[in-house]
Amino acid sequence: MRSVVVGSGFLLALAAPPASAQVTVEVAKITCEQLTLYKITNPQNIAIWLSGYYHGKRSSTTLDTQGLTADSKKVTDYCIRNPQVTVMQAVETVLGVK
């Protein structure tokens, strides 16, 4: 009986999905090339994070979804022309935020 219980536990362990590794990213180091080539994540995820970051610095709790889309396009267009610049530098240059 004990071998059945141990064997069942072993089979359950094999059937369990593997644990995924947690990945962290230093956003200040993401380059425009990494953004435009989807090397880190979907660029929309980065745009949303950056929007929250800069709004937080200004203590603003508003979200202009159409403005976010337009600003994201401006930054992406700039990044295509300047692949070695960091995305945060691109945001500051294109949108004039600090």
MMTF fields as JSON, N, C-alpha, C and O atoms, coordinates in Angstrom:
{
  "mmtfVersion": "1.0.0",
  "mmtfProducer": "UNKNOWN",
  "numBonds": 391,
  "numAtoms": 392,
  "numGroups": 98,
  "numChains": 1,
  "numModels": 1,
  "chainsPerModel": [1],
  "groupsPerChain": [98],
  "chainIdList": ["A"],
  "bondAtomList": [4, 2, 8, 6, 12, 10, 16, 14, 20, 18, 24, 22, 28, 26, 32, 30, 36, 34, 40, 38, 44, 42, 48, 46, 52, 50, 56, 54, 60, 58, 64, 62, 68, 66, 72, 70, 76, 74, 80, 78, 84, 82, 88, 86, 92, 90, 96, 94, 100, 98, 104, 102, 108, 106, 112, 110, 116, 114, 120, 118, 124, 122, 128, 126, 132, 130, 136, 134, 140, 138, 144, 142, 148, 146, 152, 150, 156, 154, 160, 158, 164, 162, 168, 166, 172, 170, 176, 174, 180, 178, 184, 182, 188, 186, 192, 190, 196, 194, 200, 198, 204, 202, 208, 206, 212, 210, 216, 214, 220, 218, 224, 222, 228, 226, 232, 230, 236, 234, 240, 238, 244, 242, 248, 246, 252, 250, 256, 254, 260, 258, 264, 262, 268, 266, 272, 270, 276, 274, 280, 278, 284, 282, 288, 286, 292, 290, 296, 294, 300, 298, 304, 302, 308, 306, 312, 310, 316, 314, 320, 318, 324, 322, 328, 326, 332, 330, 336, 334, 340, 338, 344, 342, 348, 346, 352, 350, 356, 354, 360, 358, 364, 362, 368, 366, 372, 370, 376, 374, 380, 378, 384, 382, 388, 386],
  "bondOrderList": [1, 1, 1, 1, 1, 1, 1, 1, 1, 1, 1, 1, 1, 1, 1, 1, 1, 1, 1, 1, 1, 1, 1, 1, 1, 1, 1, 1, 1, 1, 1, 1, 1, 1, 1, 1, 1, 1, 1, 1, 1, 1, 1, 1, 1, 1, 1, 1, 1, 1, 1, 1, 1, 1, 1, 1, 1, 1, 1, 1, 1, 1, 1, 1, 1, 1, 1, 1, 1, 1, 1, 1, 1, 1, 1, 1, 1, 1, 1, 1, 1, 1, 1, 1, 1, 1, 1, 1, 1, 1, 1, 1, 1, 1, 1, 1, 1],
  "groupList": [{"groupName": "MET", "atomNameList": ["N", "CA", "C", "O"], "elementList": ["N", "C", "C", "O"], "formalChargeList": [0, 0, 0, 0], "bondAtomList": [1, 0, 2, 1, 3, 2], "bondOrderList": [1, 1, 2], "singleLetterCode": "M", "chemCompType": "L-PEPTIDE LINKING"}, {"groupName": "ARG", "atomNameList": ["N", "CA", "C", "O"], "elementList": ["N", "C", "C", "O"], "formalChargeList": [0, 0, 0, 0], "bondAtomList": [1, 0, 2, 1, 3, 2], "bondOrderList": [1, 1, 2], "singleLetterCode": "R", "chemCompType": "L-PEPTIDE LINKING"}, {"groupName": "SER", "atomNameList": ["N", "CA", "C", "O"], "elementList": ["N", "C", "C", "O"], "formalChargeList": [0, 0, 0, 0], "bondAtomList": [1, 0, 2, 1, 3, 2], "bondOrderList": [1, 1, 2], "singleLetterCode": "S", "chemCompType": "L-PEPTIDE LINKING"}, {"groupName": "VAL", "atomNameList": ["N", "CA", "C", "O"], "elementList": ["N", "C", "C", "O"], "formalChargeList": [0, 0, 0, 0], "bondAtomList": [1, 0, 2, 1, 3, 2], "bondOrderList": [1, 1, 2], "singleLetterCode": "V", "chemCompType": "L-PEPTIDE LINKING"}, {"groupName": "GLY", "atomNameList": ["N", "CA", "C", "O"], "elementList": ["N", "C", "C", "O"], "formalChargeList": [0, 0, 0, 0], "bondAtomList": [1, 0, 2, 1, 3, 2], "bondOrderList": [1, 1, 2], "singleLetterCode": "G", "chemCompType": "PEPTIDE LINKING"}, {"groupName": "PHE", "atomNameList": ["N", "CA", "C", "O"], "elementList": ["N", "C", "C", "O"], "formalChargeList": [0, 0, 0, 0], "bondAtomList": [1, 0, 2, 1, 3, 2], "bondOrderList": [1, 1, 2], "singleLetterCode": "F", "chemCompType": "L-PEPTIDE LINKING"}, {"groupName": "LEU", "atomNameList": ["N", "CA", "C", "O"], "elementList": ["N", "C", "C", "O"], "formalChargeList": [0, 0, 0, 0], "bondAtomList": [1, 0, 2, 1, 3, 2], "bondOrderList": [1, 1, 2], "singleLetterCode": "L", "chemCompType": "L-PEPTIDE LINKING"}, {"groupName": "ALA", "atomNameList": ["N", "CA", "C", "O"], "elementList": ["N", "C", "C", "O"], "formalChargeList": [0, 0, 0, 0], "bondAtomList": [1, 0, 2, 1, 3, 2], "bondOrderList": [1, 1, 2], "singleLetterCode": "A", "chemCompType": "L-PEPTIDE LINKING"}, {"groupName": "PRO", "atomNameList": ["N", "CA", "C", "O"], "elementList": ["N", "C", "C", "O"], "formalChargeList": [0, 0, 0, 0], "bondAtomList": [1, 0, 2, 1, 3, 2], "bondOrderList": [1, 1, 2], "singleLetterCode": "P", "chemCompType": "L-PEPTIDE LINKING"}, {"groupName": "GLN", "atomNameList": ["N", "CA", "C", "O"], "elementList": ["N", "C", "C", "O"], "formalChargeList": [0, 0, 0, 0], "bondAtomList": [1, 0, 2, 1, 3, 2], "bondOrderList": [1, 1, 2], "singleLetterCode": "Q", "chemCompType": "L-PEPTIDE LINKING"}, {"groupName": "THR", "atomNameList": ["N", "CA", "C", "O"], "elementList": ["N", "C", "C", "O"], "formalChargeList": [0, 0, 0, 0], "bondAtomList": [1, 0, 2, 1, 3, 2], "bondOrderList": [1, 1, 2], "singleLetterCode": "T", "chemCompType": "L-PEPTIDE LINKING"}, {"groupName": "GLU", "atomNameList": ["N", "CA", "C", "O"], "elementList": ["N", "C", "C", "O"], "formalChargeList": [0, 0, 0, 0], "bondAtomList": [1, 0, 2, 1, 3, 2], "bondOrderList": [1, 1, 2], "singleLetterCode": "E", "chemCompType": "L-PEPTIDE LINKING"}, {"groupName": "LYS", "atomNameList": ["N", "CA", "C", "O"], "elementList": ["N", "C", "C", "O"], "formalChargeList": [0, 0, 0, 0], "bondAtomList": [1, 0, 2, 1, 3, 2], "bondOrderList": [1, 1, 2], "singleLetterCode": "K", "chemCompType": "L-PEPTIDE LINKING"}, {"groupName": "ILE", "atomNameList": ["N", "CA", "C", "O"], "elementList": ["N", "C", "C", "O"], "formalChargeList": [0, 0, 0, 0], "bondAtomList": [1, 0, 2, 1, 3, 2], "bondOrderList": [1, 1, 2], "singleLetterCode": "I", "chemCompType": "L-PEPTIDE LINKING"}, {"groupName": "CYS", "atomNameList": ["N", "CA", "C", "O"], "elementList": ["N", "C", "C", "O"], "formalChargeList": [0, 0, 0, 0], "bondAtomList": [1, 0, 2, 1, 3, 2], "bondOrderList": [1, 1, 2], "singleLetterCode": "C", "chemCompType": "L-PEPTIDE LINKING"}, {"groupName": "TYR", "atomNameList": ["N", "CA", "C", "O"], "elementList": ["N", "C", "C", "O"], "formalChargeList": [0, 0, 0, 0], "bondAtomList": [1, 0, 2, 1, 3, 2], "bondOrderList": [1, 1, 2], "singleLetterCode": "Y", "chemCompType": "L-PEPTIDE LINKING"}, {"groupName": "ASN", "atomNameList": ["N", "CA", "C", "O"], "elementList": ["N", "C", "C", "O"], "formalChargeList": [0, 0, 0, 0], "bondAtomList": [1, 0, 2, 1, 3, 2], "bondOrderList": [1, 1, 2], "singleLetterCode": "N", "chemCompType": "L-PEPTIDE LINKING"}, {"groupName": "TRP", "atomNameList": ["N", "CA", "C", "O"], "elementList": ["N", "C", "C", "O"], "formalChargeList": [0, 0, 0, 0], "bondAtomList": [1, 0, 2, 1, 3, 2], "bondOrderList": [1, 1, 2], "singleLetterCode": "W", "chemCompType": "L-PEPTIDE LINKING"}, {"groupName": "HIS", "atomNameList": ["N", "CA", "C", "O"], "elementList": ["N", "C", "C", "O"], "formalChargeList": [0, 0, 0, 0], "bondAtomList": [1, 0, 2, 1, 3, 2], "bondOrderList": [1, 1, 2], "singleLetterCode": "H", "chemCompType": "L-PEPTIDE LINKING"}, {"groupName": "ASP", "atomNameList": ["N", "CA", "C", "O"], "elementList": ["N", "C", "C", "O"], "formalChargeList": [0, 0, 0, 0], "bondAtomList": [1, 0, 2, 1, 3, 2], "bondOrderList": [1, 1, 2], "singleLetterCode": "D", "chemCompType": "L-PEPTIDE LINKING"}],
  "groupTypeList": [0, 1, 2, 3, 3, 3, 4, 2, 4, 5, 6, 6, 7, 6, 7, 7, 8, 8, 7, 2, 7, 9, 3, 10, 3, 11, 3, 7, 12, 13, 10, 14, 11, 9, 6, 10, 6, 15, 12, 13, 10, 16, 8, 9, 16, 13, 7, 13, 17, 6, 2, 4, 15, 15, 18, 4, 12, 1, 2, 2, 10, 10, 6, 19, 10, 9, 4, 6, 10, 7, 19, 2, 12, 12, 3, 10, 19, 15, 14, 13, 1, 16, 8, 9, 3, 10, 3, 0, 9, 7, 3, 11, 10, 3, 6, 4, 3, 12],
  "groupIdList": [1, 2, 3, 4, 5, 6, 7, 8, 9, 10, 11, 12, 13, 14, 15, 16, 17, 18, 19, 20, 21, 22, 23, 24, 25, 26, 27, 28, 29, 30, 31, 32, 33, 34, 35, 36, 37, 38, 39, 40, 41, 42, 43, 44, 45, 46, 47, 48, 49, 50, 51, 52, 53, 54, 55, 56, 57, 58, 59, 60, 61, 62, 63, 64, 65, 66, 67, 68, 69, 70, 71, 72, 73, 74, 75, 76, 77, 78, 79, 80, 81, 82, 83, 84, 85, 86, 87, 88, 89, 90, 91, 92, 93, 94, 95, 96, 97, 98],
  "secStructList": [7, 2, 2, 2, 2, 2, 2, 2, 2, 2, 2, 2, 2, 2, 2, 1, 7, 7, 7, 7, 7, 7, 7, 7, 7, 7, 4, 4, 4, 7, 5, 2, 2, 2, 2, 2, 6, 6, 1, 1, 1, 7, 2, 2, 2, 2, 2, 2, 2, 2, 2, 2, 2, 2, 2, 2, 2, 6, 6, 7, 7, 7, 7, 7, 2, 2, 2, 2, 2, 2, 2, 2, 2, 2, 2, 2, 2, 2, 2, 2, 2, 7, 6, 6, 1, 5, 2, 2, 2, 2, 2, 2, 2, 2, 2, 7, 7, 7],
  "xCoordList": [0.825, 0.0, 0.871, 0.575, 1.956, 2.845, 3.455, 3.595, 3.815, 4.409, 3.401, 3.79, 2.126, 1.096, 0.978, 0.858, 1.011, 0.913, 2.135, 1.995, 3.329, 4.551, 4.545, 4.886, 4.17, 4.107, 3.107, 3.365, 1.959, 0.945, 1.474, 1.25, 2.176, 2.758, 3.781, 3.855, 4.57, 5.578, 4.913, 5.366, 3.832, 3.125, 2.493, 2.491, 1.96, 1.384, 2.455, 2.216, 3.628, 4.728, 5.126, 5.439, 5.11, 5.454, 4.384, 4.695, 3.14, 2.041, 1.893, 1.253, 2.47, 2.352, 3.094, 4.176, 2.506, 3.19, 4.463, 4.501, 5.487, 6.736, 6.545, 5.763, 7.247, 7.188, 7.874, 8.947, 7.246, 7.87, 8.801, 8.538, 9.87, 10.847, 10.323, 9.69, 10.583, 10.197, 11.288, 12.473, 10.887, 11.837, 11.592, 10.455, 12.642, 12.53, 13.345, 14.333, 12.925, 13.566, 13.855, 13.001, 15.043, 15.393, 14.923, 15.596, 13.78, 13.138, 14.029, 14.005, 14.804, 15.678, 16.73, 17.326, 16.967, 17.985, 17.415, 18.177, 16.099, 15.494, 15.805, 15.541, 16.363, 16.682, 15.507, 14.603, 15.554, 14.53, 14.52, 13.46, 15.698, 15.776, 15.032, 14.28, 15.241, 14.548, 13.042, 12.274, 12.618, 11.189, 10.586, 9.59, 11.192, 10.598, 10.683, 9.88, 11.653, 11.787, 11.148, 11.36, 10.36, 9.637, 10.586, 10.208, 11.803, 12.787, 12.511, 12.956, 11.797, 11.509, 10.089, 9.878, 9.132, 7.708, 6.986, 7.613, 5.708, 4.901, 5.124, 4.999, 5.447, 5.697, 4.543, 4.766, 3.334, 2.186, 2.34, 1.962, 2.892, 3.119, 4.105, 3.923, 5.141, 6.137, 5.522, 5.774, 4.721, 4.073, 3.153, 3.132, 2.41, 1.508, 2.307, 1.947, 3.391, 4.225, 4.806, 4.759, 5.358, 5.956, 4.911, 5.193, 3.731, 2.664, 2.381, 2.268, 2.27, 2.045, 3.197, 2.987, 4.409, 5.601, 5.598, 5.748, 5.425, 5.47, 4.249, 4.372, 3.088, 1.913, 2.117, 1.708, 2.743, 3.025, 3.979, 3.82, 4.961, 5.901, 5.187, 5.601, 4.11, 3.337, 2.134, 1.343, 1.997, 0.848, -0.475, -1.475, -0.474, -1.684, -2.297, -1.604, -3.581, -4.264, -5.178, -6.004, -5.038, -5.881, -5.2, -3.973, -6.008, -5.499, -6.27, -7.487, -5.566, -6.141, -5.75, -4.633, -6.66, -6.307, -5.968, -5.069, -6.672, -6.363, -5.021, -4.243, -4.762, -3.479, -2.333, -1.259, -2.556, -1.53, -1.197, -0.028, -2.217, -2.002, -1.221, -0.283, -1.609, -0.935, 0.515, 1.426, 0.721, 2.082, 2.954, 4.133, 2.377, 3.114, 3.579, 4.702, 2.714, 3.081, 4.222, 5.155, 4.149, 5.216, 6.557, 7.583, 6.534, 7.772, 8.291, 9.492, 7.396, 7.809, 8.427, 9.453, 7.814, 8.363, 9.766, 10.671, 9.935, 11.252, 12.244, 13.391, 11.787, 12.668, 13.122, 14.243, 12.274, 12.656, 13.834, 14.723, 13.842, 14.922, 16.147, 17.226, 15.981, 17.064, 17.161, 16.868, 17.563, 17.509, 18.421, 18.154, 19.467, 20.404, 20.029, 20.622, 19.063, 18.607, 17.761, 17.083, 17.803, 16.914, 15.486, 15.264, 14.546, 13.142, 12.795, 12.033, 13.338, 13.044, 13.599, 12.969, 14.764, 15.294, 14.377, 14.137, 13.872, 12.967, 11.692, 11.225, 11.136, 9.915, 10.18, 9.377, 11.287, 11.615, 11.845, 11.466, 12.467, 12.732, 11.449, 11.159, 10.691, 9.504, 8.343, 7.658, 8.133, 6.964, 7.287, 6.387, 8.593, 8.996, 8.699, 8.484, 8.684, 8.446, 9.763, 10.703, 9.826, 11.042, 10.689, 11.559],
  "yCoordList": [-1.19, 0.0, 1.258, 2.23, 1.225, 2.393, 2.702, 3.873, 1.697, 1.932, 2.548, 3.297, 2.252, 2.854, 4.347, 5.161, 4.706, 6.108, 6.881, 7.972, 6.331, 6.982, 7.095, 8.147, 6.051, 6.062, 7.072, 7.742, 7.193, 8.171, 9.583, 10.445, 9.824, 11.146, 11.496, 12.643, 10.515, 10.726, 11.097, 12.005, 10.383, 10.674, 12.061, 12.766, 12.454, 13.796, 14.868, 15.906, 14.604, 15.556, 15.712, 16.812, 14.608, 14.682, 15.414, 16.078, 15.298, 15.912, 17.395, 18.118, 17.857, 19.27, 20.136, 19.776, 21.273, 22.157, 22.718, 22.97, 22.91, 23.439, 24.875, 25.634, 25.228, 26.593, 27.52, 27.21, 28.659, 29.596, 30.527, 30.9, 30.884, 31.772, 33.2, 33.62, 33.925, 35.324, 36.134, 35.971, 36.994, 37.805, 39.265, 39.736, 39.964, 41.396, 42.144, 41.628, 43.344, 44.14, 45.529, 46.137, 46.013, 47.39, 48.271, 48.37, 48.904, 49.647, 50.772, 51.069, 51.39, 52.492, 52.03, 52.86, 50.734, 50.219, 49.666, 49.26, 49.645, 49.125, 50.085, 51.283, 49.557, 50.399, 50.439, 49.604, 51.425, 51.534, 50.297, 49.843, 49.76, 48.544, 47.398, 46.67, 47.241, 46.186, 46.405, 45.448, 47.664, 47.976, 47.62, 46.9, 48.126, 47.96, 46.529, 46.124, 45.771, 44.376, 43.374, 42.168, 43.884, 43.032, 42.112, 40.987, 42.559, 41.703, 41.527, 40.541, 42.444, 42.362, 41.847, 40.857, 42.516, 42.19, 42.987, 43.721, 42.852, 43.646, 45.124, 45.495, 45.968, 47.383, 48.074, 49.033, 47.597, 48.18, 48.022, 48.915, 46.892, 46.685, 47.712, 48.234, 47.994, 48.975, 50.37, 51.15, 50.682, 51.994, 52.207, 53.291, 51.195, 51.301, 51.51, 52.346, 50.751, 50.897, 52.306, 52.95, 52.787, 54.118, 55.2, 56.172, 55.036, 55.995, 56.063, 57.153, 54.93, 54.902, 55.52, 56.235, 55.246, 55.784, 57.316, 57.974, 57.871, 59.323, 59.987, 61.068, 59.367, 59.921, 59.888, 60.811, 58.835, 58.738, 59.827, 60.368, 60.147, 61.216, 62.564, 63.433, 62.728, 63.974, 63.878, 64.816, 62.756, 62.507, 62.611, 63.069, 62.187, 62.212, 60.814, 59.827, 60.748, 59.451, 59.306, 58.394, 60.189, 60.117, 59.311, 59.25, 58.708, 57.947, 58.348, 58.174, 58.878, 59.241, 58.126, 58.112, 57.202, 56.023, 56.393, 55.797, 57.364, 57.781, 58.507, 58.344, 59.301, 59.997, 59.018, 59.21, 57.965, 56.931, 56.264, 56.034, 55.958, 55.325, 56.259, 55.83, 57.519, 58.49, 58.705, 58.734, 58.856, 59.059, 57.837, 57.966, 56.659, 55.418, 55.345, 54.924, 55.756, 55.753, 56.736, 56.423, 57.922, 58.915, 58.372, 58.525, 57.746, 57.201, 56.06, 55.968, 55.194, 54.081, 54.592, 54.076, 55.594, 56.18, 56.743, 56.556, 57.427, 57.964, 56.823, 56.893, 55.783, 54.644, 53.916, 53.412, 53.86, 53.217, 53.959, 53.338, 55.288, 56.109, 56.198, 56.586, 55.839, 55.976, 54.715, 54.771, 53.592, 52.309, 52.185, 51.355, 52.969, 52.823, 53.665, 53.504, 54.549, 55.402, 54.554, 53.62, 54.883, 54.163, 54.667, 55.794, 53.823, 54.19, 55.376, 56.256, 55.404, 56.529, 57.836, 58.884, 57.789, 58.987, 59.392, 60.579, 58.412, 58.687, 59.362, 60.337, 58.846, 59.437, 60.882, 61.768, 61.117, 62.466, 63.414, 64.583, 62.91, 63.742, 64.038, 65.189, 62.995, 63.137, 63.814, 64.669, 63.434, 63.928, 65.063, 65.672, 65.344, 66.44, 66.211, 67.168, 64.953, 64.671, 64.392, 63.888, 64.711, 64.463, 63.61, 63.283],
  "zCoordList": [0.0, 0.0, 0.0, -0.695, 0.792, 0.881, -0.489, -0.839, -1.259, -2.574, -3.534, -4.43, -3.368, -4.218, -3.913, -4.828, -2.623, -2.225, -2.712, -3.266, -2.513, -2.96, -4.479, -5.019, -5.161, -6.622, -7.139, -8.139, -6.471, -6.868, -6.691, -7.541, -5.588, -5.345, -6.408, -6.85, -6.82, -7.851, -9.178, -9.874, -9.522, -10.771, -10.737, -11.746, -9.591, -9.471, -9.647, -10.265, -9.097, -9.236, -10.7, -11.154, -11.427, -12.852, -13.653, -14.642, -13.238, -13.968, -13.668, -14.433, -12.578, -12.195, -13.203, -13.668, -13.537, -14.491, -13.862, -12.658, -14.66, -14.121, -13.641, -14.214, -12.611, -12.1, -13.092, -13.609, -13.351, -14.284, -13.52, -12.376, -14.165, -13.546, -13.57, -14.539, -12.524, -12.476, -13.171, -12.88, -14.076, -14.826, -14.475, -14.507, -14.146, -13.898, -14.944, -15.466, -15.235, -16.279, -15.712, -15.066, -15.954, -15.595, -16.744, -17.771, -16.576, -17.657, -18.18, -19.375, -17.319, -17.746, -18.751, -19.437, -18.852, -19.767, -21.074, -21.951, -21.215, -22.446, -23.588, -23.491, -24.663, -25.822, -26.791, -26.748, -27.653, -28.691, -29.584, -30.014, -29.858, -30.674, -29.994, -30.642, -28.703, -27.966, -27.989, -28.082, -27.906, -27.944, -29.292, -29.364, -30.359, -31.686, -32.215, -33.055, -31.721, -32.175, -31.207, -31.327, -30.241, -29.28, -28.511, -28.186, -28.214, -27.549, -26.061, -25.473, -25.444, -24.014, -23.804, -23.104, -24.404, -24.305, -25.373, -26.137, -25.429, -26.342, -25.994, -24.827, -26.967, -26.687, -25.95, -25.211, -26.145, -25.447, -23.925, -23.167, -23.484, -22.053, -21.506, -20.407, -22.273, -21.846, -21.828, -20.91, -22.834, -22.898, -21.697, -21.115, -21.333, -20.184, -18.903, -18.074, -18.74, -17.547, -17.477, -16.429, -18.606, -18.636, -18.358, -17.656, -18.897, -18.635, -17.139, -16.578, -16.504, -15.059, -14.29, -13.309, -14.733, -14.069, -14.11, -13.08, -15.312, -15.441, -14.802, -14.226, -14.892, -14.208, -12.69, -11.986, -12.197, -10.768, -10.303, -9.209, -11.122, -10.767, -10.654, -9.887, -11.426, -11.388, -10.447, -10.35, -9.762, -8.87, -9.616, -9.064, -10.859, -11.676, -11.721, -11.969, -11.481, -11.51, -12.723, -12.77, -13.694, -14.886, -15.988, -16.068, -16.818, -17.954, -19.194, -19.265, -20.158, -21.456, -22.419, -22.934, -22.661, -23.467, -24.903, -25.495, -25.472, -26.839, -26.878, -27.817, -25.858, -25.773, -25.602, -26.171, -24.818, -24.62, -25.95, -26.258, -26.729, -28.032, -28.964, -29.636, -29.0, -29.868, -29.425, -30.253, -28.114, -27.6, -27.85, -28.179, -27.693, -27.936, -29.386, -29.663, -30.311, -31.735, -31.996, -32.736, -31.391, -31.561, -31.066, -31.729, -29.907, -29.339, -30.208, -30.46, -30.665, -31.521, -32.82, -33.262, -33.428, -34.663, -34.414, -35.227, -33.293, -32.932, -32.726, -33.167, -32.056, -31.768, -33.025, -33.082, -34.011, -35.275, -35.895, -36.478, -35.773, -36.333, -35.421, -35.867, -34.14, -33.159, -32.298, -31.104, -32.869, -32.156, -30.932, -30.063, -30.838, -29.718, -28.495, -27.428, -28.641, -27.54, -26.589, -27.018, -25.298, -24.381, -24.586, -25.029, -24.261, -24.428, -23.524, -23.926, -22.33, -21.435, -22.005, -21.861, -22.646, -23.312, -24.467, -24.688, -25.191, -26.303, -25.794, -26.382, -24.708, -24.141, -23.735, -24.025, -23.075, -22.606, -23.779, -23.718, -24.853, -26.031, -26.795, -27.122, -27.074, -27.924, -27.184, -27.746, -25.945, -25.215, -24.247, -23.669, -24.076, -23.205, -21.735, -20.991, -21.307, -19.89, -19.197, -19.811, -17.947, -17.139, -15.959, -15.151]
}
